[in-house]
């Protein structure tokens, strides 16, 4: 039986290890439980975790439980999708964007 790959849950405490030190590019979804558009793109984020396993690390951060990192990176609207490559912020998408757009923005960072 195949195990489903889930997004990595990132916190203020493990952000550096999980995101900045990641050997693969990271797409991190900044979200909150009360956010309708966040719930709307959640299934897309889950699909990407499965489809891009080994190519891109897909991560999620609850902004209500982890306020420091979103503030540090200027996250003012959610959902916010930030792409990190080699420890640096490389791209940002804001809002419930289509899967196709997320894949297009990730493409330059996938080997």
Beta strands, then each sheet from edge to edge (+ up, - down):
strand 1: 8-9
strand 2: 25-31
strand 3: 56-62
strand 4: 80-85
strand 5: 88-94
sheet 1: 1+ 3+ 2+ 4- 5+
end
